[in-house]
């Protein structure tokens, strides 16, 4: 089943609408969707290495736009939902201290989450909740997401055939490690936040 899924993703990566699909996945992953865009980004670059920079650019811009949507979710929905709950439990003052602390280091949080397997959507929403400066958030998001996706693109552009061969020969291992990183990111998010 894993092999059929892999072959299907590779086939999707070659379709004319693959770039739009990648943009949609990148956008929603940054605010609500749990699956990272790498699942389509990597096969797309392997299928068309001459388009690596375009693919990484689309992924980056859509991800940052999705991050802004995540920020908006945190910013606009917190007052209606989050604040009354904090007030009910008497945590309003504690949250104010957390907000101040987060905003001092928020750019670093966005950079780290944007590059690593840490769930980026958690940081985008949290940045909105704490009202992290929108320009700081946007610049940090753009740097982090570009660094991540263009680094992947550069590695695949340079070593694509070897990477593809490795993935195809060790598909089970690649899948297991990828899922471990994804789940590990969620565990870290739960522990830290």
N, CA and C of each residue as an Amber inpcrd file, in Angstrom:
protein
   579
   0.8120000  -1.1910000   0.0000000   0.0000000   0.0000000   0.0000000
   0.8640000   1.2670000   0.0000000   1.9620000   1.2440000   0.7440000
   2.8730000   2.3840000   0.7910000   3.4530000   2.6690000  -0.5880000
   3.8240000   1.6220000  -1.3080000   4.3770000   1.7800000  -2.6570000
   3.3340000   2.3920000  -3.5900000   2.0750000   1.9400000  -3.5080000
   1.0230000   2.5010000  -4.3650000   0.8020000   3.9830000  -4.0510000
   0.8160000   4.3310000  -2.7670000   0.6540000   5.7310000  -2.3760000
   1.8060000   6.5790000  -2.9100000   3.0250000   6.0790000  -2.7630000
   4.2060000   6.7780000  -3.2700000   4.0990000   6.9770000  -4.7850000
   3.7470000   5.9380000  -5.5080000   3.6040000   6.0450000  -6.9660000
   2.4970000   7.0350000  -7.3450000   1.3990000   7.0320000  -6.5640000
   0.3020000   7.9510000  -6.8340000   0.7580000   9.3970000  -6.6200000
   1.4910000   9.6490000  -5.5360000   1.9890000  11.0060000  -5.2670000
   2.9310000  11.4540000  -6.3690000   3.8200000  10.5630000  -6.8190000
   4.7140000  10.9100000  -7.9290000   3.9240000  11.2400000  -9.1880000
   2.8780000  10.4640000  -9.4540000   2.0410000  10.7390000 -10.6250000
   1.3520000  12.0930000 -10.4800000   0.8620000  12.4120000  -9.2750000
   0.2220000  13.7090000  -9.0420000   1.2100000  14.8560000  -9.2200000
   2.4570000  14.5990000  -8.8640000   3.4960000  15.6250000  -8.9670000
   3.7630000  16.0190000 -10.4140000   3.3920000  15.1630000 -11.3340000
   3.6310000  15.4400000 -12.7600000   2.4330000  16.0600000 -13.4740000
   1.3150000  16.1940000 -12.7810000   0.1140000  16.7160000 -13.4400000
   0.1970000  18.2380000 -13.5910000  -0.5770000  18.7800000 -14.5260000
  -0.5550000  20.2340000 -14.7480000  -1.0340000  21.0520000 -13.5400000
  -1.8610000  20.4740000 -12.7090000  -2.3940000  21.2190000 -11.5640000
  -1.5970000  20.9770000 -10.2780000  -0.4720000  20.3030000 -10.3660000
   0.3230000  19.9660000  -9.1740000   0.7830000  21.2160000  -8.4190000
   1.1610000  22.2620000  -9.1350000   1.6240000  23.4860000  -8.4780000
   0.5020000  24.1270000  -7.6550000  -0.7160000  24.0990000  -8.1800000
  -1.8640000  24.6350000  -7.4380000  -2.1620000  23.7700000  -6.2140000
  -2.0730000  22.4730000  -6.3870000  -2.3050000  21.5620000  -5.2640000
  -1.2750000  21.8140000  -4.1700000  -0.0190000  21.9710000  -4.5600000
   1.0350000  22.2670000  -3.6040000   0.7570000  23.5860000  -2.8760000
   0.3180000  24.5870000  -3.6110000   0.0150000  25.8900000  -3.0010000
  -1.1070000  25.7570000  -1.9670000  -2.1340000  25.0080000  -2.3020000
  -3.2570000  24.8250000  -1.3670000  -2.7900000  24.0660000  -0.1270000
  -2.0400000  22.9880000  -0.3120000  -1.5410000  22.2040000   0.8230000
  -0.6220000  23.0690000   1.6900000   0.2540000  23.8310000   1.0690000
   1.1740000  24.6990000   1.8180000   0.4100000  25.7480000   2.6200000
  -0.6430000  26.2840000   2.0240000  -1.4470000  27.3110000   2.6940000
  -2.1550000  26.7380000   3.9190000  -2.8850000  25.6390000   3.7310000
  -3.6760000  25.1070000   4.8440000  -2.8040000  24.4460000   5.9130000
  -1.6420000  23.9380000   5.5430000  -0.7410000  23.3330000   6.5250000
  -0.2570000  24.3660000   7.5240000  -0.1430000  25.5940000   7.1120000
   0.3740000  26.6460000   7.9890000  -0.6350000  27.1340000   9.0120000
  -1.8890000  26.7010000   8.8770000  -2.8880000  27.1710000   9.8320000
  -3.7360000  26.0600000  10.4430000  -4.0370000  25.0040000   9.7000000
  -4.9310000  23.9850000  10.2540000  -4.5840000  22.5450000   9.8850000
  -3.9820000  22.2920000   8.7620000  -3.7920000  20.9350000   8.2270000
  -2.5570000  20.2810000   8.8390000  -2.6290000  19.0100000   9.2610000
  -1.4920000  18.3980000   9.9560000  -0.3770000  17.8470000   9.0700000
  -0.6040000  17.7110000   7.7700000   0.3930000  17.0960000   6.8880000
   1.2420000  18.1790000   6.2320000   2.5830000  18.0990000   6.3700000
   3.4500000  19.1300000   5.7810000   3.4760000  19.0540000   4.2540000
   3.7420000  20.1810000   3.5990000   3.7460000  20.2100000   2.1410000
   4.8750000  19.4060000   1.5110000   5.8430000  18.9880000   2.3190000
   6.9700000  18.2030000   1.8080000   6.5210000  16.9350000   1.0990000
   5.3560000  16.4000000   1.4900000   4.8780000  15.1560000   0.8680000
   4.6080000  15.3400000  -0.6190000   4.3390000  16.5550000  -1.0420000
   4.1770000  16.8320000  -2.4690000   5.3740000  17.5990000  -3.0290000
   5.9740000  18.4620000  -2.2320000   7.1340000  19.2460000  -2.6670000
   8.2600000  18.3430000  -3.1630000   8.6180000  17.3480000  -2.3650000
   9.7490000  16.4710000  -2.7100000   9.4900000  15.6900000  -3.9970000
   8.3380000  15.0120000  -4.1390000   8.1010000  14.3080000  -5.4050000
   8.0220000  15.2400000  -6.6180000   7.4910000  16.4530000  -6.4100000
   7.4060000  17.3930000  -7.5300000   8.7950000  17.7770000  -8.0190000
   9.7070000  18.0250000  -7.0920000  11.0660000  18.4040000  -7.4860000
  11.7910000  17.2090000  -8.0900000  11.5640000  16.0210000  -7.5360000
  12.1780000  14.8190000  -8.1130000  11.6620000  14.5600000  -9.5270000
  10.3770000  14.8620000  -9.7490000   9.7830000  14.6380000 -11.0700000
  10.2050000  15.7020000 -12.0820000  10.4870000  16.9190000 -11.6060000
  10.8470000  18.0230000 -12.5100000  11.9220000  18.8880000 -11.8670000
  13.1680000  18.4070000 -11.7810000  14.2210000  19.1770000 -11.1110000
  14.4900000  20.5450000 -11.7410000  14.2100000  20.7030000 -13.0300000
  14.4200000  21.9930000 -13.6890000  13.4520000  23.0660000 -13.1680000
  12.3960000  22.6520000 -12.4580000  11.4250000  23.5920000 -11.8890000
  11.5740000  23.7290000 -10.3710000  12.6880000  23.2450000  -9.8150000
  12.8820000  23.1990000  -8.3630000  12.6770000  24.5570000  -7.7060000
  13.2160000  25.6160000  -8.3100000  13.1500000  26.9430000  -7.6850000
  11.7330000  27.5080000  -7.7420000  11.0370000  27.2680000  -8.8350000
   9.6440000  27.7040000  -8.9480000   8.7810000  26.9760000  -7.9140000
   8.9710000  25.6740000  -7.8130000   8.1980000  24.8610000  -6.8700000
   8.4590000  25.3330000  -5.4370000   9.7080000  25.5480000  -5.0850000
  10.0500000  26.0230000  -3.7350000   9.4690000  27.4170000  -3.4880000
   9.4810000  28.2720000  -4.5070000   8.9330000  29.6200000  -4.3650000
   7.4340000  29.6050000  -4.1180000   6.7150000  28.7990000  -4.8800000
   5.2640000  28.6780000  -4.6930000   4.9600000  28.1370000  -3.3000000
   5.6940000  27.1150000  -2.9020000   5.5040000  26.5120000  -1.5840000
   5.7610000  27.5400000  -0.4790000   6.8130000  28.3210000  -0.6210000
   7.1640000  29.3360000   0.3740000   6.0880000  30.4090000   0.4820000
   5.7020000  30.9870000  -0.6400000   4.7240000  32.0790000  -0.6150000
   3.3650000  31.6090000  -0.1000000   2.9320000  30.4240000  -0.5190000
   1.6470000  29.9000000  -0.0440000   1.7050000  29.5830000   1.4450000
   2.8400000  29.0810000   1.9020000   2.9980000  28.7640000   3.3200000
   2.9670000  30.0280000   4.1770000   3.6350000  31.0720000   3.7340000
   3.6330000  32.3340000   4.4830000   2.2230000  32.9310000   4.4900000
   1.5230000  32.8640000   3.3560000   0.1410000  33.3530000   3.3140000
  -0.7370000  32.5420000   4.2710000  -0.5360000  31.2290000   4.2980000
  -1.2770000  30.3880000   5.2360000  -0.9230000  30.7050000   6.6760000
   0.3470000  31.0310000   6.9070000   0.7660000  31.4420000   8.2420000
   0.0450000  32.7020000   8.6900000  -0.1730000  33.6100000   7.7610000
  -0.9160000  34.8320000   8.0850000  -2.3710000  34.4950000   8.4200000
  -2.9250000  33.4910000   7.7380000  -4.2840000  33.0430000   8.0770000
  -4.2940000  32.4420000   9.4820000  -3.2690000  31.6710000   9.8260000
  -3.1540000  31.1210000  11.1770000  -3.0360000  32.2310000  12.2130000
  -2.2480000  33.2330000  11.8910000  -2.0990000  34.4010000  12.7720000
  -3.4690000  35.0510000  12.9880000  -4.2180000  35.2150000  11.8980000
  -5.5490000  35.8360000  11.9900000  -6.4900000  34.9970000  12.8550000
  -6.4020000  33.6760000  12.7580000  -7.2250000  32.8010000  13.5910000
  -6.9350000  33.0880000  15.0660000  -5.6620000  33.1130000  15.4050000
  -5.2850000  33.3860000  16.7860000  -5.6610000  34.7820000  17.2340000
  -5.4610000  35.7400000  16.3700000  -5.6900000  37.1400000  16.7250000
  -7.1760000  37.4580000  16.8900000  -7.9900000  37.0080000  15.9330000
  -9.3990000  37.3870000  15.9370000 -10.2920000  36.4780000  16.7700000
  -9.9460000  35.2260000  16.9070000 -10.8130000  34.3090000  17.6470000
 -10.4560000  34.2120000  19.1280000  -9.2930000  34.6890000  19.5040000
  -8.8900000  34.5880000  20.9010000  -9.8270000  35.3760000  21.8180000
 -10.1870000  36.5800000  21.4160000 -11.0460000  37.4060000  22.2690000
 -12.4000000  36.7480000  22.5040000 -12.9710000  36.1060000  21.4940000
 -14.2900000  35.5000000  21.6290000 -14.2420000  34.1690000  22.3810000
 -13.1550000  33.4270000  22.2230000 -13.0960000  32.0820000  22.7760000
 -12.0840000  31.9730000  23.9190000 -10.8500000  32.3790000  23.6590000
  -9.7630000  32.1560000  24.6120000  -9.8200000  32.9950000  25.8660000
 -10.0460000  34.2850000  25.7160000 -10.0450000  35.1790000  26.8800000
 -11.1120000  34.8180000  27.9210000 -12.3500000  34.5520000  27.5200000
 -13.3420000  34.1720000  28.5360000 -12.9500000  32.9020000  29.3060000
 -12.3340000  31.9600000  28.6230000 -11.9050000  30.7290000  29.2950000
 -10.7900000  31.0320000  30.2860000  -9.8080000  31.8320000  29.8690000
  -8.7190000  32.2130000  30.7770000  -9.2660000  32.9620000  31.9920000
 -10.2070000  33.8680000  31.7590000 -10.8070000  34.6280000  32.8530000
 -11.5670000  33.7310000  33.8240000 -12.3010000  32.7770000  33.2950000
 -13.0700000  31.8440000  34.1310000 -12.1570000  31.0750000  35.0820000
 -10.9990000  30.6670000  34.5770000 -10.0650000  29.8890000  35.3980000
  -9.0560000  30.7630000  36.1490000  -9.1430000  32.0670000  35.9810000
  -8.2510000  32.9690000  36.7050000  -6.8340000  33.0160000  36.1530000
  -6.6760000  32.7510000  34.8580000  -5.3390000  32.7320000  34.2590000
  -5.0270000  33.9700000  33.4280000  -5.8430000  34.9820000  33.4980000
  -5.6330000  36.1640000  32.6590000  -4.2740000  36.8090000  32.9340000
  -3.9130000  36.9750000  34.2010000  -2.6270000  37.6030000  34.5220000
  -1.4570000  36.7300000  34.0880000  -1.5640000  35.4290000  34.2840000
  -0.4910000  34.5170000  33.8650000  -0.3120000  34.5700000  32.3520000
  -1.4330000  34.6710000  31.6380000  -1.3300000  34.7430000  30.1830000
  -0.6710000  36.0380000  29.7580000  -0.9590000  37.1370000  30.4490000
  -0.3330000  38.4170000  30.1120000   1.1840000  38.3410000  30.2590000
   1.6660000  37.6390000  31.3010000   3.1080000  37.4460000  31.4820000
   3.6560000  36.5770000  30.3400000   2.9300000  35.5010000  30.0090000
   3.3570000  34.6340000  28.9050000   3.4060000  35.4130000  27.5920000
   2.3930000  36.2320000  27.3440000   2.3220000  37.0200000  26.1050000
   3.5450000  37.9180000  25.9670000   3.8910000  38.5860000  27.0540000
   5.0400000  39.4940000  27.0280000   6.3280000  38.7070000  26.7430000
   6.4890000  37.5930000  27.4000000   7.6700000  36.7550000  27.2030000
   7.7320000  36.2180000  25.7750000   6.5900000  35.7540000  25.2820000
   6.5610000  35.2160000  23.9130000   6.9180000  36.2960000  22.8970000
   6.3900000  37.4750000  23.0850000   6.6470000  38.5490000  22.1280000
   8.0980000  39.0180000  22.1430000   8.7950000  38.8260000  23.2660000
  10.2190000  39.1430000  23.3030000  11.0200000  38.1710000  22.4420000
  10.6010000  36.9160000  22.4180000  11.3430000  35.8630000  21.7170000
  10.5790000  35.2980000  20.5220000   9.4470000  35.8870000  20.1750000
   8.5680000  35.3550000  19.1400000   9.2110000  35.1680000  17.7810000
  10.0720000  36.0830000  17.3830000  10.7210000  35.9490000  16.0740000
  11.5300000  34.6620000  16.0130000  12.2100000  34.3310000  17.1190000
  12.9940000  33.0890000  17.1530000  12.0890000  31.8670000  17.1030000
  10.9450000  31.9440000  17.7980000   9.9970000  30.8280000  17.7760000
   9.4880000  30.5890000  16.3610000   9.1700000  31.6630000  15.6570000
   8.6800000  31.5460000  14.2780000   9.7750000  30.9690000  13.3870000
  11.0040000  31.4620000  13.5420000  12.1130000  30.9550000  12.7260000
  12.3520000  29.4590000  12.9690000  12.3910000  29.0670000  14.2210000
  12.6580000  27.6600000  14.5460000  11.5250000  26.7590000  14.0510000
  10.2830000  27.1590000  14.3150000   9.1510000  26.3400000  13.8800000
   9.0310000  26.3020000  12.3590000   9.4180000  27.3830000  11.7040000
   9.3060000  27.4400000  10.2490000  10.3030000  26.5670000   9.5210000
  11.4040000  26.2240000  10.1740000  12.4590000  25.4370000   9.5320000
  12.4130000  23.9690000   9.9580000  12.0170000  23.7090000  11.1800000
  12.0710000  22.3560000  11.7390000  10.7450000  21.6140000  11.5500000
  10.7090000  20.3400000  11.9530000   9.4390000  19.5980000  11.8830000
   8.4090000  20.0320000  12.9350000   8.7820000  20.9600000  13.8300000
   7.8220000  21.4880000  14.8030000   6.6000000  22.0090000  14.0470000
   5.3880000  21.7170000  14.5160000   4.1840000  22.1540000  13.7830000
   4.0980000  23.6810000  13.6650000   4.3490000  24.1690000  12.4850000
   4.3750000  25.6030000  12.2080000   3.0400000  26.2690000  12.5370000
   1.9430000  25.5420000  12.3180000   0.6150000  26.0970000  12.5550000
   0.4250000  26.4960000  14.0170000   1.0430000  25.7660000  14.9400000
   0.9420000  26.0900000  16.3600000   1.5270000  27.4790000  16.6090000
   2.6650000  27.7530000  15.9980000   3.3300000  29.0480000  16.1850000
   2.5780000  30.1620000  15.4700000   1.9970000  29.8710000  14.3090000
   1.2670000  30.9350000  13.6000000   0.0580000  31.3790000  14.4200000
  -0.6750000  30.4240000  14.9600000  -1.8580000  30.7540000  15.7630000
  -1.4410000  31.4170000  17.0740000  -0.4190000  30.8760000  17.7170000
   0.0740000  31.4510000  18.9690000   0.5810000  32.8790000  18.7560000
   1.2000000  33.1350000  17.6260000   1.6750000  34.4940000  17.3240000
   0.5130000  35.4600000  17.2200000  -0.5950000  35.0040000  16.6470000
  -1.7920000  35.8450000  16.5910000  -2.4130000  36.0580000  17.9530000
  -2.4810000  34.9840000  18.7430000  -3.0520000  35.0830000  20.0930000
  -2.2900000  36.0980000  20.9330000  -0.9670000  36.0840000  20.8310000
  -0.1480000  36.9980000  21.6360000   0.0570000  38.3510000  20.9660000
  -0.5080000  38.5130000  19.7810000  -0.3880000  39.7560000  19.0120000
   1.0760000  40.1120000  18.7490000   1.8730000  39.1000000  18.4050000
   3.2490000  39.3530000  17.9870000   3.2080000  40.3430000  16.8350000
   4.1250000  41.2820000  16.8030000   4.1590000  42.2810000  15.7380000
   4.0420000  41.5850000  14.3840000   3.0700000  42.0000000  13.5840000
   2.7730000  41.3290000  12.3090000   3.9580000  41.3720000  11.3480000
   4.7410000  42.4600000  11.3900000   5.8970000  42.5590000  10.4940000
   7.0120000  41.6160000  10.9370000   7.2190000  41.5200000  12.2340000
   8.2000000  40.5740000  12.7620000   7.7900000  39.1610000  12.3730000
   6.5070000  38.8580000  12.5660000   5.9900000  37.5400000  12.2170000
   6.1700000  37.2380000  10.7240000   5.8090000  38.1840000   9.8830000
   5.8690000  37.9760000   8.4300000   7.3010000  37.7890000   7.9460000
   8.2070000  38.6450000   8.3980000   9.6110000  38.5440000   7.9680000
  10.2260000  37.2350000   8.4600000   9.9880000  36.8970000   9.7290000
  10.5300000  35.6440000  10.2740000   9.9500000  34.4400000   9.5350000
   8.6650000  34.4840000   9.2200000   8.0280000  33.3940000   8.4750000
   8.6240000  33.2570000   7.0790000   8.7950000  34.3770000   6.4080000
   9.3470000  34.3540000   5.0520000  10.7710000  33.7890000   5.0510000
  11.5840000  34.2300000   5.9850000  12.9660000  33.7210000   6.0660000
  12.9670000  32.2240000   6.3660000  12.1900000  31.8250000   7.3780000
  12.1810000  30.4180000   7.8020000  11.6550000  29.4970000   6.7200000
  10.5240000  29.8450000   6.1470000   9.9240000  28.9580000   5.1430000
  10.7740000  28.9140000   3.8730000  11.3190000  30.0530000   3.4680000
  12.1960000  30.0590000   2.2940000  13.4320000  29.2120000   2.5510000
  14.0120000  29.3660000   3.7300000  15.1930000  28.5660000   4.0800000
  14.8760000  27.0780000   3.9900000  13.7740000  26.6870000   4.5750000
  13.4080000  25.2610000   4.5640000  13.1520000  24.7450000   3.1520000
  12.2600000  25.3910000   2.4180000  11.8450000  24.8570000   1.1260000
  12.9150000  25.0140000   0.0440000  13.6740000  26.0990000   0.0850000
  14.7340000  26.2660000  -0.9090000  15.9280000  25.3640000  -0.6090000
  16.1680000  25.0530000   0.6560000  17.2200000  24.0930000   0.9960000
  16.8460000  22.7060000   0.4820000  15.6070000  22.3150000   0.6850000
  15.1320000  21.0290000   0.1440000  15.2690000  21.0310000  -1.3710000
  14.8530000  22.1250000  -2.0060000  14.9380000  22.2220000  -3.4680000
  16.3820000  22.1190000  -3.9440000  17.2940000  22.8010000  -3.2540000
  18.7050000  22.7720000  -3.6580000  19.2880000  21.3630000  -3.5290000
  18.9830000  20.6990000  -2.4260000  19.4980000  19.3440000  -2.2290000
  18.9410000  18.3710000  -3.2630000  17.6440000  18.4970000  -3.5400000
  17.0350000  17.6070000  -4.5340000  17.4930000  17.9410000  -5.9500000
  17.7030000  19.2070000  -6.2260000  18.1890000  19.6110000  -7.5450000
  19.5880000  19.0380000  -7.7780000  20.4130000  19.1130000  -6.7310000
  21.8010000  18.6460000  -6.8460000  21.9080000  17.1230000  -6.7760000
  21.1910000  16.5050000  -5.8500000  21.3410000  15.0680000  -5.6030000
  20.0740000  14.2740000  -5.9180000  19.1920000  14.8380000  -6.7040000
  17.8880000  14.2440000  -6.9840000  17.8670000  12.7800000  -7.3490000
  18.6060000  12.3480000  -8.3700000  18.5500000  10.9330000  -8.7440000
  18.9970000  10.0020000  -7.6060000  20.0180000  10.3910000  -6.8720000
  20.4750000   9.5590000  -5.7510000  19.4380000   9.5410000  -4.6360000
  18.8180000  10.6920000  -4.3700000  17.7880000  10.7760000  -3.3380000
  16.5870000   9.9360000  -3.7400000  16.1770000  10.0570000  -4.9880000
  15.0240000   9.2800000  -5.4640000  15.3050000   7.7940000  -5.3620000
  16.5090000   7.3860000  -5.7450000  16.8890000   5.9750000  -5.6480000
  16.8450000   5.5160000  -4.1920000  17.3810000   6.3330000  -3.2900000
  17.3720000   5.9960000  -1.8650000  15.9420000   5.8520000  -1.3490000
  15.0810000   6.8070000  -1.6860000  13.6850000   6.7700000  -1.2380000
  12.9950000   5.5150000  -1.7640000  13.1950000   5.2270000  -3.0320000
  12.5050000   4.0810000  -3.6240000  13.0060000   2.7510000  -3.0750000
  14.2860000   2.6580000  -2.7470000  14.8220000   1.4060000  -2.1920000
  14.4860000   1.2520000  -0.7140000  14.3280000   2.3610000  -0.0140000
  14.0860000   2.3120000   1.4380000  12.8180000   3.0820000   1.8040000
  11.7610000   2.8480000   1.0530000  10.5160000   3.5880000   1.2410000
   9.9510000   3.4210000   2.6480000   9.9670000   2.2330000   3.1790000
   9.4530000   1.9900000   4.5280000  10.2220000   2.7850000   5.5730000
  11.5420000   2.7900000   5.4740000  12.3790000   3.5270000   6.4140000
  12.1290000   5.0310000   6.2980000  12.0720000   5.5390000   5.0790000
  11.8300000   6.9690000   4.8570000  10.4760000   7.3610000   5.4400000
   9.4670000   6.5410000   5.2050000   8.1360000   6.8180000   5.7340000
   8.1470000   6.8220000   7.2640000   8.7950000   5.8340000   7.8610000
   8.8480000   5.7230000   9.3190000   9.5570000   6.9220000   9.9420000
  10.6910000   7.2950000   9.3830000  11.4300000   8.4480000   9.9080000
  10.6150000   9.7320000   9.7330000   9.9610000   9.8890000   8.5940000
   9.1410000  11.0840000   8.3480000   7.9960000  11.1730000   9.3440000
   7.3250000  10.0610000   9.5900000   6.2140000  10.0550000  10.5470000
   6.7240000  10.3110000  11.9690000   7.8840000   9.7650000  12.3000000
   8.4660000   9.9970000  13.6320000   8.7820000  11.4790000  13.8310000
   9.3290000  12.1120000  12.7920000   9.6230000  13.5520000  12.8870000
   8.3410000  14.3660000  13.0270000   7.3190000  14.0040000  12.2570000
   6.0500000  14.7200000  12.3210000   5.4140000  14.5720000  13.7000000
   5.3220000  13.3400000  14.1840000   4.7320000  13.0960000  15.4960000
   5.5820000  13.7110000  16.6110000   6.8970000  13.6270000  16.4400000
   7.8000000  14.2440000  17.4250000   7.5740000  15.7470000  17.5230000
   7.3380000  16.3830000  16.3880000   7.0570000  17.8130000  16.3890000
   5.7880000  18.1400000  17.1680000   4.7480000  17.3030000  17.0060000
   3.5250000  17.5270000  17.7540000   3.7210000  17.2860000  19.2550000
   4.5050000  16.2940000  19.6030000   4.7940000  16.0190000  21.0130000
   5.5440000  17.1910000  21.6420000   6.5510000  17.6890000  20.9320000
   7.3020000  18.8430000  21.4330000   6.3710000  20.0450000  21.5970000
   5.4920000  20.2510000  20.6330000   4.5360000  21.3690000  20.7180000
   3.6540000  21.2210000  21.9380000   3.1920000  20.0200000  22.1980000
   2.3080000  19.7920000  23.3500000   3.0530000  20.0180000  24.6690000
   4.3060000  19.6040000  24.7240000   5.0920000  19.7640000  25.9450000
   5.4490000  21.2220000  26.1880000   5.8120000  21.9390000  25.1360000
   6.2660000  23.3180000  25.2860000   5.1300000  24.3180000  25.4570000
   3.9850000  23.9920000  24.9170000   2.8960000  24.9950000  24.9210000
   1.7500000  24.5320000  25.7910000
